[in-house]
Amino acid sequence: MTIISGVFVFILGQLVLKLVIEPIQEFRKTLADIAFALIEYANIYSNPGHAGNELENKASLKLRKLSSRLNAQMYLIPAYTTISKLFRLPSKDNLVEAASDIIGLSNGVFKSPIDLVNTNLERAKRIRTRLGIYEPKSD
């Protein structure tokens, strides 16, 4: 009987690990990657059209992939609404809005007939707020 209960506890622990803990860790890594990208590409999205096509394409593609990964990983976490409260993750609504803003930012790195500087900076700020990413203070 002790062996059976030990096996049961082990299997239950592995299920929780594989179905909940590991997806949350990957999700948090994506949040960290987004925080990194917002700083790494700040010079590009705050000066659209001036970095050159190669850097603009790289920044746009990276931001687009991060948005896609953020959105997809939310679905890997079972009962996201409940789990997000337990593990202090962003709400589903905030994730959807942030993913949309990241896509908008990826589109806003290129030269445009309209001035996108303020729009891009506001998007970056909303992304940080919605995802709970620390916003560095600029002096």
C-alpha positions as CSV (number, residue, x, y, z in Angstrom):
1,M,0.0,0.0,0.0
2,T,2.9,2.4,0.8
3,I,4.4,1.8,-2.6
4,I,1.1,2.5,-4.4
5,S,0.6,5.7,-2.5
6,G,4.2,6.7,-3.2
7,V,3.8,6.1,-6.9
8,F,0.5,8.0,-6.9
9,V,2.1,11.0,-5.2
10,F,5.0,10.9,-7.7
11,I,2.7,10.8,-10.7
12,L,0.6,13.6,-9.3
13,G,3.7,15.7,-8.7
14,Q,4.9,15.0,-12.2
15,L,1.5,16.0,-13.7
16,V,1.6,19.3,-11.8
17,L,5.2,20.0,-12.8
18,K,4.6,19.3,-16.5
19,L,1.1,20.8,-16.9
20,V,1.4,23.9,-14.6
21,I,4.9,24.7,-13.3
22,E,6.9,24.3,-16.5
23,P,4.5,26.3,-18.7
24,I,4.5,29.1,-16.1
25,Q,8.3,29.1,-16.1
26,E,8.3,29.4,-20.0
27,F,5.7,32.1,-19.8
28,R,7.8,34.1,-17.3
29,K,10.8,33.7,-19.6
30,T,8.7,35.2,-22.4
31,L,7.8,38.1,-20.2
32,A,11.6,38.6,-19.5
33,D,12.3,38.4,-23.2
34,I,9.7,41.1,-23.9
35,A,11.2,43.3,-21.2
36,F,14.6,42.8,-22.8
37,A,13.3,43.6,-26.3
38,L,11.6,46.8,-25.2
39,I,15.0,48.1,-24.0
40,E,17.0,46.5,-26.8
41,Y,14.9,48.0,-29.6
42,A,13.9,51.3,-27.9
43,N,16.2,53.3,-30.2
44,I,14.5,51.8,-33.2
45,Y,10.8,52.2,-32.2
46,S,11.4,55.6,-30.8
47,N,13.0,56.7,-34.1
48,P,11.0,54.9,-36.8
49,G,12.6,54.7,-40.2
50,H,16.1,55.8,-39.1
51,A,17.8,52.6,-38.1
52,G,18.0,51.1,-41.6
53,N,16.0,48.3,-43.2
54,E,18.0,45.4,-41.8
55,L,17.7,46.5,-38.1
56,E,14.1,47.6,-38.5
57,N,13.2,44.2,-40.1
58,K,15.1,42.4,-37.3
59,A,13.3,44.4,-34.5
60,S,9.9,44.0,-36.2
61,L,10.3,40.2,-36.6
62,K,11.5,39.8,-33.0
63,L,8.7,41.8,-31.6
64,R,6.1,39.9,-33.7
65,K,7.5,36.6,-32.5
66,L,7.4,37.7,-28.9
67,S,3.7,38.7,-29.3
68,S,2.9,35.4,-30.9
69,R,4.7,33.4,-28.2
70,L,3.0,35.4,-25.4
71,N,-0.4,34.7,-26.8
72,A,0.3,31.0,-27.5
73,Q,1.8,30.3,-24.0
74,M,-1.2,31.7,-22.3
75,Y,-3.1,28.7,-23.7
76,L,-0.6,26.2,-22.5
77,I,-1.4,27.1,-18.9
78,P,-4.5,25.2,-17.8
79,A,-7.3,27.3,-16.2
80,Y,-5.2,30.5,-16.9
81,T,-7.7,32.8,-15.2
82,T,-7.4,31.0,-11.9
83,I,-3.7,30.1,-12.2
84,S,-2.8,33.7,-13.1
85,K,-4.2,34.9,-9.8
86,L,-2.4,32.2,-7.8
87,F,1.0,32.9,-9.4
88,R,0.5,36.7,-9.9
89,L,0.6,36.6,-13.7
90,P,-1.0,39.2,-15.9
91,S,-4.8,38.9,-16.5
92,K,-6.0,37.4,-19.8
93,D,-7.3,40.8,-20.9
94,N,-4.0,42.4,-20.2
95,L,-2.2,39.7,-22.2
96,V,-4.4,40.1,-25.2
97,E,-4.0,43.9,-25.1
98,A,-0.3,43.7,-24.6
99,A,0.1,41.2,-27.5
100,S,-1.8,43.6,-29.7
101,D,0.4,46.5,-28.6
102,I,3.5,44.5,-29.3
103,I,2.3,43.8,-32.8
104,G,1.5,47.5,-33.2
105,L,5.1,48.3,-32.1
106,S,6.5,45.8,-34.5
107,N,4.6,47.6,-37.3
108,G,5.7,51.0,-36.1
109,V,9.5,50.6,-36.5
110,F,9.4,51.5,-40.2
111,K,9.3,54.9,-41.8
112,S,5.8,56.2,-42.0
113,P,4.0,59.3,-43.4
114,I,2.6,59.9,-39.9
115,D,4.7,60.5,-36.8
116,L,4.8,57.3,-34.8
117,V,7.3,58.3,-32.1
118,N,4.7,59.2,-29.4
119,T,2.4,56.3,-30.5
120,N,5.3,53.8,-30.1
121,L,6.4,55.2,-26.8
122,E,2.8,55.0,-25.5
123,R,2.5,51.4,-26.7
124,A,5.8,50.4,-25.0
125,K,4.5,52.0,-21.8
126,R,1.1,50.2,-22.0
127,I,2.9,46.9,-22.7
128,R,5.0,47.3,-19.5
129,T,2.0,48.3,-17.4
130,R,-0.2,45.4,-18.7
131,L,2.5,42.8,-18.2
132,G,3.9,44.1,-14.9
133,I,7.3,44.9,-16.3
134,Y,9.4,47.4,-14.4
135,E,9.6,50.7,-16.3
136,P,13.0,52.3,-16.0
137,K,13.0,56.0,-15.1
138,S,14.6,58.3,-17.5
139,D,16.2,61.5,-16.2
